[in-house]
């Protein structure tokens, strides 16, 4: 990648989850910023940027949306879906804060549609429709994530929309990272879901609850493989209950139906983790329908329970680029990494 710091990523996929490819390249979307003195400040100005991946590596293709066009003060993670016409792209994303307002940690789910074209083999996105709020938190199943200041225990969540169409019945679902609306427990993480009914997204009860266990189940997404449903998410070790000693890693569950019941893969739910000696090595693993896994280089070499407190040390350690990829081997309830080091295609 030739641009600044990049992190949370997702690919352009057909509605069935299969990764789109054209001219020998896949299209990927990242959160991105210029290189800042303190990499933790990136969350306050993040925007979505597009890149492509082929056997010759990465190419940068610039910002997805015009400056100041989306309804938040910054853009956080989502997903990108290509219609069957091969041209219409829907991007689901998190609008964080309010455009032109004070910095807050309010999170809302939005979607917009545009057109994908190619000019001399280079992808071009244009013609975005005005962003529409997909679905709003109800305060019952899901807390309204409207905090002005980030508490030490972590902010509430209503973010990271991910589209999934169930191949067995054609129902369309939107997964997201949420905070349970019915508890005051600091460990209130859930994986939320909305289902499209009569053309509108309708909130449903969470697919997975982690009350008393974890406060952040981030970037949830489902793939359908070998007749089973696999649900994946990422979580920081420090967001788990301390007595668990759970690592920062990629976690997952499996079910025979989208509605569940969901069972932890590998017995524990852990699919891949950072090494003990480098607990912040990578983060935000994204699993494609083909079983490829991408993440970003976070703070390799950092130790302890938190990233370094000194901004200069954080800057010196922060990767802000794509981590080495790997693939997963699926065997029913067992999902294990297979390291390849080769480009994803």
C-alpha positions in Angstrom: 0.0 0.0 0.0 1.3 3.4 -0.9 -0.9 5.5 1.4 -0.5 6.5 5.1 -1.8 4.2 7.7 -4.4 1.6 6.8 -6.3 -0.9 9.0 -9.8 -2.6 9.2 -10.4 -4.1 5.7 -13.0 -5.9 3.7 -13.3 -7.0 0.1 -15.9 -6.3 -2.6 -18.0 -9.4 -2.7 -21.0 -10.6 -4.7 -24.2 -10.8 -2.7 -23.5 -14.5 -2.1 -20.2 -13.6 -0.4 -17.9 -14.7 -3.3 -15.0 -12.3 -3.7 -15.3 -10.2 -6.9 -12.3 -10.2 -9.2 -11.7 -8.3 -12.5 -8.6 -7.8 -14.6 -6.8 -10.3 -12.3 -7.4 -8.2 -9.2 -9.7 -8.1 -6.1 -11.0 -4.8 -4.7 -10.5 -4.1 -1.0 -11.6 -1.3 1.2 -9.7 0.0 4.2 -10.0 2.6 6.9 -7.2 5.0 6.3 -5.5 8.2 7.4 -2.3 10.1 6.7 0.5 9.0 9.1 -0.2 10.9 12.3 2.2 11.6 15.2 0.0 9.4 17.5 -1.5 6.4 15.5 -4.4 6.2 18.1 -5.7 9.5 16.7 -6.5 7.8 13.4 -9.9 6.7 14.7 -10.9 10.4 15.0 -10.4 11.2 11.3 -10.8 7.8 9.6 -12.1 7.6 6.0 -12.7 4.6 3.7 -10.1 4.1 0.9 -10.0 1.6 -1.9 -7.1 -0.6 -3.1 -6.8 -3.6 -5.3 -4.8 -6.8 -4.9 -3.3 -9.0 -7.5 -0.3 -11.3 -7.8 1.9 -8.2 -8.2 0.7 -6.9 -4.8 -1.4 -3.9 -3.8 -2.4 -0.8 -5.7 -4.0 2.2 -4.1 -7.1 3.8 -5.8 -7.9 6.6 -3.5 -10.8 7.7 -1.3 -14.2 6.1 -1.8 -16.4 9.1 -0.8 -15.9 12.8 -1.3 -14.7 14.9 1.7 -17.6 15.8 4.0 -20.1 13.8 2.1 -21.0 11.1 4.6 -23.2 12.1 7.7 -20.6 11.4 10.4 -17.4 13.2 11.3 -15.5 10.1 10.2 -16.2 6.8 8.6 -15.7 3.5 10.4 -15.9 -0.1 9.1 -18.6 -1.8 7.1 -18.8 -4.0 4.0 -19.2 -3.7 0.2 -21.6 -5.7 -1.9 -21.8 -6.0 -5.7 -25.2 -6.6 -7.4 -25.7 -9.3 -10.0 -25.4 -6.6 -12.7 -21.7 -6.5 -12.0 -21.8 -2.7 -11.7 -24.0 -1.5 -8.8 -22.1 -1.4 -5.5 -23.7 -1.0 -2.0 -21.5 0.1 0.8 -22.7 -0.4 4.3 -20.6 1.6 6.8 -20.5 3.2 10.2 -21.0 7.0 10.5 -19.3 8.0 13.7 -20.0 11.4 15.3 -21.9 14.0 13.3 -20.6 15.9 10.3 -19.6 19.4 11.4 -20.2 18.6 15.1 -18.0 18.1 18.2 -16.0 14.8 18.4 -18.2 12.1 19.9 -18.4 8.4 19.8 -22.0 8.2 18.5 -22.3 5.4 15.9 -25.0 4.9 13.3 -25.3 2.4 10.4 -25.7 3.8 6.9 -25.7 2.5 3.3 -25.3 4.1 -0.1 -25.2 2.8 -3.7 -22.9 3.7 -6.5 -21.5 2.4 -9.8 -18.3 0.5 -10.5 -16.5 1.1 -13.8 -13.1 0.5 -15.1 -10.9 3.0 -17.0 -7.9 1.4 -18.6 -8.3 -1.5 -16.1 -8.4 0.9 -13.1 -11.5 0.7 -10.9 -13.6 3.8 -10.5 -16.5 4.3 -8.1 -19.0 7.1 -8.7 -22.6 8.2 -8.6 -23.2 7.6 -4.9 -26.8 7.9 -3.7 -27.4 10.0 -0.6 -26.6 7.9 2.5 -29.6 6.3 4.2 -29.6 5.1 7.8 -30.0 1.3 7.5 -31.4 0.7 11.0 -31.2 2.5 14.4 -30.5 1.1 17.8 -33.6 0.6 19.9 -32.3 0.9 23.4 -33.9 -2.4 24.2 -31.9 -5.1 22.4 -29.1 -2.6 21.6 -27.8 0.4 23.5 -27.9 3.7 21.6 -24.2 4.3 21.1 -24.2 8.1 21.7 -21.4 8.6 24.2 -19.6 12.0 24.0 -16.5 10.7 25.9 -14.8 7.3 25.6 -14.8 5.6 29.0 -11.7 3.5 29.9 -13.7 0.3 29.7 -14.4 0.9 26.0 -17.1 2.6 24.1 -20.6 1.2 23.4 -21.0 -0.4 20.0 -23.5 0.0 17.2 -21.1 -0.4 14.3 -19.4 -2.6 11.7 -22.4 -3.6 9.4 -21.9 -6.8 7.5 -24.3 -8.1 4.8 -25.2 -11.8 4.5 -27.8 -13.5 2.4 -28.9 -16.9 3.6 -28.6 -19.4 0.7 -31.3 -21.6 2.1 -34.2 -19.1 2.1 -32.8 -16.0 0.4 -33.3 -13.8 3.5 -31.0 -10.8 3.8 -29.4 -10.0 7.1 -27.2 -7.2 8.4 -24.9 -8.2 11.2 -23.2 -5.6 13.5 -21.2 -5.2 16.7 -23.5 -4.0 19.5 -23.8 -3.5 23.2 -26.7 -5.2 25.0 -29.5 -2.7 25.9 -30.8 -4.7 28.9 -27.8 -4.7 31.2 -25.5 -2.3 33.0 -22.6 -4.8 33.0 -19.5 -3.3 31.5 -19.0 -6.6 29.7 -22.0 -6.1 27.4 -20.9 -7.2 24.0 -23.3 -8.8 21.5 -23.4 -9.6 17.8 -26.5 -7.9 16.6 -28.6 -8.6 13.5 -31.3 -6.9 11.4 -33.3 -8.7 8.7 -34.7 -7.1 5.6 -38.5 -7.3 5.7 -40.7 -5.7 3.0 -37.7 -3.7 1.9 -36.7 -2.4 5.3 -34.2 -3.6 7.9 -35.9 -4.8 11.1 -33.9 -5.3 14.3 -33.8 -8.8 15.7 -32.5 -10.2 19.0 -28.7 -10.7 19.0 -27.2 -13.8 17.4 -24.6 -14.0 20.2 -24.4 -12.5 23.7 -21.2 -12.1 25.7 -22.7 -10.6 28.9 -20.1 -10.8 31.7 -17.5 -12.2 29.2 -16.6 -9.5 26.7 -17.4 -5.9 25.8 -16.5 -5.8 22.1 -17.2 -8.4 19.5 -16.0 -6.5 16.5 -16.5 -6.8 12.7 -18.8 -9.8 12.9 -19.4 -11.6 9.6 -20.9 -14.9 8.4 -19.8 -17.2 5.6 -21.7 -20.3 4.4 -19.5 -23.3 3.7 -20.0 -27.0 3.3 -23.6 -26.6 4.4 -22.7 -24.8 7.6 -22.8 -21.2 8.8 -19.6 -19.8 10.3 -19.7 -16.6 12.3 -16.4 -14.8 12.8 -15.4 -11.7 14.8 -12.3 -10.1 16.3 -11.7 -9.1 20.0 -9.0 -7.5 22.1 -7.8 -9.5 25.0 -8.3 -6.5 27.3 -12.0 -6.5 26.4 -12.5 -10.0 27.9 -13.2 -10.6 31.6 -9.8 -10.5 33.2 -10.1 -13.9 34.8 -10.4 -15.6 31.4 -6.9 -14.7 30.2 -8.3 -14.8 26.6 -6.0 -13.4 23.9 -6.5 -10.9 21.2 -7.6 -12.9 18.2 -10.1 -14.1 15.7 -13.0 -16.0 17.2 -15.8 -18.0 15.6 -18.9 -20.1 16.0 -20.7 -22.6 13.8 -24.4 -23.5 13.2 -26.5 -25.6 10.9 -29.0 -22.7 10.6 -28.5 -18.9 10.6 -30.8 -18.6 13.5 -28.6 -21.0 15.5 -28.0 -22.5 17.9 -24.4 -21.2 17.5 -21.6 -23.3 19.0 -17.9 -22.2 19.5 -15.6 -23.6 16.9 -12.6 -25.6 18.2 -14.4 -26.0 21.6 -13.2 -22.6 22.8 -14.3 -20.3 19.9 -10.6 -19.2 19.3 -9.5 -19.5 15.7 -6.3 -17.6 15.6 -4.4 -15.5 18.2 -1.5 -13.2 18.6 1.6 -14.8 20.2 2.0 -14.4 24.0 5.3 -12.5 23.4 3.6 -10.0 21.0 -0.1 -9.7 22.2 -0.8 -6.6 19.9 0.9 -8.0 16.8 -2.1 -7.9 14.5 -5.9 -7.1 14.7 -9.2 -7.1 12.9 -9.2 -10.4 11.0 -11.5 -10.6 8.0 -12.5 -14.0 6.6 -13.6 -14.3 3.0 -16.0 -16.9 1.6 -12.9 -18.6 0.1 -11.4 -19.0 3.5 -8.6 -16.3 3.1 -7.9 -14.2 6.2 -6.6 -10.6 6.2 -5.7 -8.4 9.1 -3.5 -5.4 9.8 -0.2 -5.0 11.6 -1.0 -3.3 14.9 1.7 -3.0 17.6 4.2 -5.8 17.0 6.7 -6.0 19.9 4.4 -4.2 22.4 3.9 -6.2 25.6 1.6 -5.9 28.6 -2.2 -5.4 28.7 -2.4 -2.1 26.8 -0.5 -0.5 23.9 2.3 1.9 25.0 1.1 5.0 26.8 3.6 7.3 25.1 2.5 8.5 21.7 6.0 8.5 20.3 6.5 4.9 21.3 3.1 4.0 19.8 4.2 5.7 16.5 7.5 3.8 16.5 5.8 0.4 17.0 2.6 0.9 14.9 2.4 -1.1 11.7 -0.6 0.4 10.0 -0.3 -1.9 7.0 -1.6 -5.3 5.8 -0.4 -8.2 7.8 0.7 -11.5 6.2 -2.4 -13.4 5.2 -3.3 -17.0 5.9 -6.1 -19.4 5.0 -8.5 -21.4 7.1 -9.1 -25.2 7.0 -12.7 -26.1 7.7 -13.6 -29.4 9.1 -17.1 -29.2 10.7 -16.7 -27.8 14.2 -12.9 -27.4 13.7 -11.5 -24.3 11.9 -7.7 -23.9 11.9 -5.2 -21.6 10.2 -3.0 -22.7 7.4 -0.2 -20.2 6.9 0.7 -19.7 3.2 2.4 -16.2 3.0 1.2 -16.1 -0.7 -1.1 -13.3 -2.0 -4.7 -13.9 -1.4 -5.8 -14.6 -5.0 
